[in-house]
Amino acid sequence: MGDAGRPAGWWRRKSTPEKVETYTRWSFHLFGVIEVAAIGLPGVGQGRADVAGWLTAAGAVHALAACVTASRALDWSRGRRGQPIRLLWVLGTLTFALAVLALGLKEYGPGGPSMDTAAGTVFVVILTFGAGTMALGVRRRRRVFSTVCGFAFGAGVGSWPFGASWTTVLAVTFVVLISAGSLASTCLFSVWLLDSVYELDEARETRARLAVAEERLRFGRDLHDVLGRNLSVISLKSELAVQLARRGRPEAVEQMIEVQRIAQESQREVRDVVRGYREADLGIELDGAKGVLTAAGIDCEITGDTDGLPAEVQSALGWVVREAATNVLRHGDAGRCTVGLRVREGSVVLTVENDGVAGPGGSGGSGLAGLRERLAAVDGSLEAGPVGADGFRLVAEVPLARVAGVSEVAS
């Protein structure tokens, strides 16, 4: 059974925002379990199985409605669903009915101080979790404040017809106000934190896209600078050669020779621009990767020396470092990343290892395929895969003897 079928593998495949969302959603479900326990335990303390059973069943129904409402409200906050208006009305009506039932149990139940305490506890718990959950479905501060205050005021007014004293009315109002307000604040803070995590992740993706767009603009400017002037000269000289040819002037041949020379010069300059765009300096890429990863809060350690390595090797390994650092930022959840460069047995080995759940480019992504193509040009190889419980390692190896021989022949 692979990692994909294990709970740990399912969790590791999630991005950081998805993890936070899963944690937040199950925290809301945990509130439902707490509510059922808080409602059922007072009845159990009375030693009456019938009362405990009814209270637990009522709490379970209310908790289920609250969990469904909280889940739909969370989807609404993420823009996946509409506002759960009907569920809010259902939860509000159910909260009111069960609160009245608790007051009725206090007034017309088996009686006794212990039963009165149990009924009062159920009354407060129902209103607290009802108001706290409904706050997720309204979100705006004024509406949340109105909802919590309305539940607290309703709790005090509702207990008055059942013989509660003014002191009890004020105490119930205050307790519901504080408890419901605290729960509502906790829920809203959790949603705000989740939204912030998603926004940060989107900002990181936007930053990566902007970096790519900026590089494309730079490349476009370079091509424009190289070709713009030369193409204008070629156009003018071609028109001049046409006019001279029509007049039978021998200077037309000289003009066309000049056009040919400028075209060949432009071709050479374009090749130089493309070569500079495709080549990457390993030392610069290592420094850049360390700076970017450190700025992102990832502890980065780089070992090894690039002195004496052929330009072809530095270019190929520079792209490996660039791709690995980019994907650790975009796809991983790393807190540590190590980059090691060493020469052994006539070859240079670059190792990039991070403790994030996602590897640099994934095991079968297009990023790794592109790196393998670049390394294949210098007879290099690339291996990538998970290591340990939550790590990922990328190893690129390039033989130095082959590259040196090719360089000498080219010279």
PyMOL commands that set and color helices and strands:
alter all, ss='L'
color gray80, all
select helices_A, chain A and resi 3-5+7-12+16-45+49-77+85-108+113-136+141-162+166-246+251-278+282-295+311-331+366-376+400-410
alter helices_A, ss='H'
color red, helices_A
select strands_A, chain A and resi 299-303+336-344+347-354+381-387+391-399
alter strands_A, ss='S'
color yellow, strands_A
deselect
rebuild
show_as cartoon
